[in-house]
Amino acid sequence: AAPSFLRESEEILLALRPDAFEKDPTAPDRLARILEKYQDQSELLDPHLEEITQALLSIVQDRIPELKSKTTQTETETETKNAGKGDQIRKENTKGEENGKAVEKERKIKLSEDTKKNEVFHRAWRVVYSVCKTRG
């Protein structure tokens, strides 16, 4: 194996664990700062590039099915809403206020979970951008 001159290699690999972006929202910023240090000598990253990019792409690929199913689910919900809009309005008018509050609370929880998944996806792509910017 080629010698490594990347002082932060262990820190980079720890920050690229599959759950790191979920548990530590600052991980992408730390990685970007480390990578920026090597802007002038980016060849020092070469022995680690494959491992770094594989870890990043793994994080991204793990979330693609979640995002794809969410998009499909949203499209289906929209079609269903539009198809039975008259019935839906009548049902909503007859539902109790408590039921409406429970549905709204459930919706907020679901949006919060989806937002978290999207944030992890976005964080991973930010680091991919940093790698590309640094190494060229």
N, C-alpha and C positions, 0 to 999 in steps of 0.2 A: 504494500500500500504506500501511496505517496505521503510524504510528511505533511502534517497539517500546521499551518501558521495562523489558523483562525483561533484566537484566544477564547472566544465565546462559544465554541462549538457545543459544549455541554449545555449551556444556557439556551442556545437555539433549539437543540433537540428536546429539551424539557418543555420549552414553550410551544413546541409543535406536536405534543401528545394529542391524541384525538379529542380529549375532553378539555384541553387547556383553554381554548377560546371561549368555552362556555363558563368555566370556573373563574377565569381571569381575563376580564375585558381589556386589561392593559397589555396583555401579551403581544398583540400585533404592533402596538406602538413601540414596545421594547425591541421587537425584532427589526422593525424599520430603522430604529436608531442604530442598532448594531450594524445592519447592512450598509447604512449611510457612511459609517466609518471606513468602509472598504471601497468607497466610490473611486478613489484614485488608484487602488491596488486590487481591483475586483478579481484578478486571477487567483488571489488567495482563497477565494470562495470555491474555486473549481472542485477540489476534492470532496466538497460537501453539497454541491449543487443538486446532484441526483437525489440524495437523501432528503434535502430540504423540499424540493419540488414534489417528490412523491408524497411526503407527509402533508403538504398543503393541498395537493390534488385529492388526497384521500379525504380530508376534511370537507372539501367542496363536493366530491362525489357522493359522500354519505348523506348530504342534504338535498341533492337534486331530486330524488324520489319524493321526499317530503314536500318540497316546493311544487313539484309537478302535480302531485295529488291534490294539494291545496288549490292550485289554479283550476284544475278540473272540477273540484268540488265547488268552488266559487262560481264557475260558469254554469254548472248544473243547478245550483241554488238560484241563480239569477233567472235562468230559463223557467224554473218551477214557479218562482215568484211572479214573473210576467204572465205565465199561462193561467194561473188561478188568482189573479189580482182581485177580482170582484169578490170571490169567495173568501180570500184572505182578509179583506177589509171587513166583511161581515163578521168573520171569526174574531178578528182583533177587537171589534166593538163589543162583542159579547164576553170576551175573556175578562177575568177579574184582574184587578190592579196588582195583586200579589203575584199572580202567574207572570205578568209582564215584567215585574221586578226580578223574578227568578231567571227569566230568559235573558234579561239584560246583564245580570251578574255573570251568567254562564258565558255569554258572548264576550264580555270583557276579559274573562279568564282565558278564553280561547284566543282572543286577539293578542293578549300578553304572551302566550306560549308561541304563537306564530311570529310575533315581533322578535322574540329571543332567537328563534331559529334563523330568521332573516339576518339578524345582526351577526351571528356566527358566520354565516355564509359571506356576508359583506366583509367582515374582518379578514377572513381567509384570502379573499380576492385583493384586499389592500396589501397584504404581505406578498402575494404573487406579483403585484405591481411593483413593490419595492425591490424584489429580486430582479425583475426585468430591468428596472431603471438602473440598478446598481451594476449588474453584469452586462447588460446591453444585448 
